[in-house]
Amino acid sequence: AQGVRRQGSPSDRMVATGIAVGLNKGHITTRRELPLAPARRKGFAGKRVKFVRDIIREVAGLAPYEKRVTELLKVGKDKRALKVAKKKLGTHLRGKRKREELANLMRKMAKK
């Protein structure tokens, strides 16, 4: 669209000069440090949720496709493991994340 201007984030903007015209026009003000909105922490699991999920993982174990992925990782077929995870989970990023999660799980098991 022609003539659409995007405003940068507050940190990108230059300081106002106190002059009514020009690029940095406007009254000189002091920026207030506002607390983060609750929406900013969306997607991060809290302590309790993480604890509950860990217990469930411990009790329920791995899903069949996760067992298959771990087997493939043991043999060293990382790419095939990614393909299996991707097919099951739907997206490349989710597949990569799952493969990494299971690799970390295997590392923990090896340490014990």
C-alpha positions in Angstrom: 0.0 0.0 0.0 1.3 3.4 -1.0 1.9 6.0 1.6 1.8 3.6 4.6 4.3 4.6 7.3 5.3 2.2 10.0 6.1 3.7 13.4 9.2 2.0 15.0 9.2 0.7 18.6 9.6 3.4 21.3 13.3 2.6 21.7 13.9 3.2 18.0 12.4 6.7 18.0 14.6 9.7 18.4 14.2 12.1 21.3 11.9 15.0 20.8 13.5 18.5 20.4 10.7 20.6 21.8 10.2 22.2 18.4 6.8 22.0 16.7 8.1 21.0 13.2 10.7 18.6 11.8 11.5 14.9 12.2 11.9 15.0 16.0 9.0 17.5 16.7 7.1 17.4 19.9 7.1 18.2 23.5 10.0 16.9 25.5 8.8 14.2 27.9 10.4 11.6 30.1 9.7 7.9 29.2 8.0 5.9 32.0 9.2 2.4 32.7 5.9 0.5 32.6 5.5 -3.1 34.0 5.2 -5.8 31.4 1.7 -6.7 30.3 0.6 -10.2 31.2 0.3 -11.0 27.5 4.1 -10.6 27.2 4.7 -13.9 29.2 2.3 -15.9 27.1 3.7 -19.2 26.1 6.1 -19.6 29.1 5.2 -22.4 31.5 5.1 -21.6 35.1 6.9 -23.7 37.8 3.8 -25.6 38.7 2.8 -26.4 35.1 6.4 -27.6 34.4 6.4 -29.8 37.5 3.0 -31.4 36.6 4.1 -32.0 33.0 7.4 -33.7 34.2 5.4 -36.0 36.5 3.0 -36.9 33.7 5.9 -37.6 31.3 7.5 -39.8 34.0 4.3 -41.8 34.7 3.0 -42.1 31.1 6.3 -42.5 29.4 6.8 -41.9 25.6 4.3 -42.2 22.8 5.0 -44.9 20.3 6.3 -42.4 17.7 8.5 -40.9 20.3 10.0 -44.3 21.0 10.6 -44.7 17.3 12.3 -41.3 17.1 14.6 -42.2 20.1 15.5 -45.5 18.4 16.5 -43.6 15.3 18.5 -41.1 17.3 20.4 -44.0 19.0 21.3 -45.4 15.6 22.5 -42.0 14.5 19.8 -41.3 11.9 19.0 -37.8 12.9 17.5 -36.8 9.6 15.1 -39.8 9.5 14.2 -39.0 13.2 13.3 -35.5 12.1 11.2 -36.8 9.2 9.2 -39.1 11.5 8.6 -36.4 14.1 7.7 -33.9 11.4 5.2 -36.3 9.8 3.6 -36.9 13.1 3.6 -33.3 14.4 2.8 -31.4 11.2 5.5 -28.7 11.0 9.2 -28.7 10.5 9.8 -26.5 13.6 7.7 -28.7 15.9 9.6 -31.7 14.5 13.0 -30.1 15.2 11.8 -29.2 18.7 10.6 -32.7 19.5 13.8 -34.3 18.2 15.8 -31.9 20.4 13.6 -32.7 23.4 14.0 -36.4 22.9 17.8 -36.1 22.4 18.0 -34.2 25.7 15.9 -36.8 27.4 18.3 -39.6 26.1 21.3 -37.6 27.4 19.7 -37.4 30.8 19.0 -41.1 30.8 22.7 -41.8 29.8 23.9 -39.7 32.7 21.9 -41.6 35.3 
